[in-house]
Amino acid sequence: MRTIFYFLVFVCASAAQAKRNTPWAKITKPSSGPSEAIGGYSNGCIRGAVALPETGPGYTSIRRFRNRYYGHTRLVTYLKKLGTKLKKQEIDEILIGDLSQPQGGLMGYGHRSHQLGLDADIWFSRPKKDKRAKDNNFNSLVDRKREKIVSKRWTDKVIGLLRTAASDDNVSRIFVHWVIKNQLCRDVKNDRTWLRKIRAWWGHDRHFHVRLTCPKESKDCKNQGAIKSGDGCGAEKWFSAARVKARKTRAAERRKKRREKIARLMKTKKNAKRIKVPKKKKRKKTYHPRCQELLDESKSKTKK
Ligand SMILES: [Zn+2]
């Protein structure tokens, strides 16, 4: 019984961090030439990516073992500049997580986006060096059970960090947990223009996600749709109590279904080894023609 339990825990845990079989994750080096983002944020690639140096004024790039510290020159310049600006404002050094793989594309696990070399994750807290591999070791700004901000961690420096990160013309959007966006809507006075770029999303309570717009020279890069005018406070669907309630109900239903499924499996199969987890149907992945080209190029290079 116990083995079955652990087996199921393992299955559920690995489903959450499912491994994907993607050719992009096998590429270890960027292609040469000037930086060019091709395709969309969630299905694209990058030519001529550059590496973000491991450290610089005001920042440290972490989790280098994942080999996801590559980006468009525009992104790398943006991050370096951000570090310098924060240092001048005496805001703590930031830890920068994943950018993109050497040639972008879909990652083997984690993010769906981050494919163009124009996305980067920045953490809100700074755990010690040996604690940075695990997400849970980073402080969350949100009490997710009560759906409230953790007030002792909600400081002027955090607001300053988000303001500085958003106030750059290259930034298209910044994704944060909806509780954080809601709190910003309440607390930011005077200049609120930058709030528009701060978008409420799921997760993103331990880190925020910066997305730059497509550089003009990247002709085949597909920007996300424009953001509605206004500061994105108030009328946004995320903040209505009815919506929050509906979301909670849906989540509870999903949890219940999963519990029932596990109970069914435990009843019908006595031997854990015989439990077959239903596999998702595989769909053939199609890439932007120029990304496919890039992929073929790097495959032929590794064969030589
Ligand atoms: Zn991200």
Boltz pocket constraint, residues with backbone or C-beta under 6 A from the ligand:
constraints:
  - pocket:
      binder: B
      contacts: [[A, 98], [A, 111], [A, 114], [A, 119], [A, 120], [A, 121], [A, 208], [A, 209], [A, 210]]
      max_distance: 6.0
